[in-house]
């Protein structure tokens, strides 16, 4: 029974990590896109949305990289302890 409980915990942890990946990717893209839309409407331009969309995408990829690196380093430390 202890093995089943450990399996459920790892499944929930995996789902949490997947959710974090999605949130860490989408939030910067949406925030920068909305800021770009706001600036384009206020200034009467048409390039801020595109520019800030790509800035948000780069920020999202950076967040994913940092999160993945932390998870990978944590797994390596767990392997060393066993």
N, C-alpha and C positions, 0 to 999 in steps of 0.2 A: 504494500500500500504506500510506503514511503517513496518508492520509485515513481508511482503514478502522480503523487503530489509534486515531486520534483519536475516531472515532465510538464505538468500543467503550468508550473511557475515559468519554465523556460518558454513555453508557448506564449504566455502573457507578456513576458519580457520581449519576445520577438515582435509581437504585435505593437507594443509600445514603441519599439525602435523604428518600425516601419511608419508608424504615425508621426514620430518625431522627424523622420526624413521628409515626409510630405509637408509638414508644417514649416520646417526650416527652409524648404525650397519655395513654397508658395507665398508665404507672408512677405518676404522682401520684394518679390515680383509684383504682388498686388499693391503694396505700399508705394513702390516707385512708379508703377503705372498710373495709379491715381494721382500721385503728385505731378507726373508729367501731363496728365489730362488737365489738371487744375491750372498748371502753368500755361499750357497751350491756350486754354480758354481765356485766361486773364490777359495774356500778352498778345494773343492773336497770331501765334506761330503754329507750326506743324511739326516741329522736330523734337520737342522735349519729351513727348510720350515715347517715341522710339528710343531715344537716347537713354532715358531713365528705365525703360523696360529692360534694356540690355545690362544696365548697371545693376538692377534688381536680380537679373538672372545670374550675373557674376557673383553677387553677394550670396545668393542661394547656393550656388555650387561651392563657394568657400565654406559656408555653414555645413554643408553635407560632408565636405572633406574633413573639416575639423571634428565633426561628430563621428565619422567613420574611423578616423585615426584614434580617437579616444577609446572607442569600442574595441578596436584591434589591439591597442596597447593594454587594455584591461584584460582581454582574453589571454594575451601572452603572459601577463603577470599571474593569472589564475593557473595557467599551465605550469609555470615555474614552481608554484606552491605545491602542486600535486606530485 
